[in-house]
Amino acid sequence: MTHLESLIEFSCNSCVGICAFLVPANLLSTLQTLLFRYWQLPSRWVKVMVFTAFIYSVLMITHVLLWLSMGVVMAPTFILLLLGMVCLGINGWAVIYPDSLMIRVQPIFTKVLLMLRIPTFLVDFHRLSYGTPQCQDSKRVNLRSNLAE
């Protein structure tokens, strides 16, 4: 029982620091998982990122549940619990049903990239780094079009 009490005490004393780390870590790791899927990077990389995001989400949910067990019932408690659960769900979705996820996420990412005016050759960097035959053809076309201008 003393371990649980010390965990609750640590959660109470360091709540601001814990949340200041876990909220951005959750959001950034989930975004990175989505970007890895969007860029079609190897599944191994995606799984490592999902595992990292899973750890952050479970830590946040545990932290919030400790607060709920102490009787802290406020809006931020539920917002942080919802954030942890949504990040956990998105990362699980990225591993279990990646095609279904990309059908919904790809149009959003494409619109954002167009709004930010990011060139397409920067978006498709993963294809250039692996040297597939299609990429080598597109490199030649890009080089020819750049030389022609």
Disulfide bonds with the S-S distance in Angstrom:
none
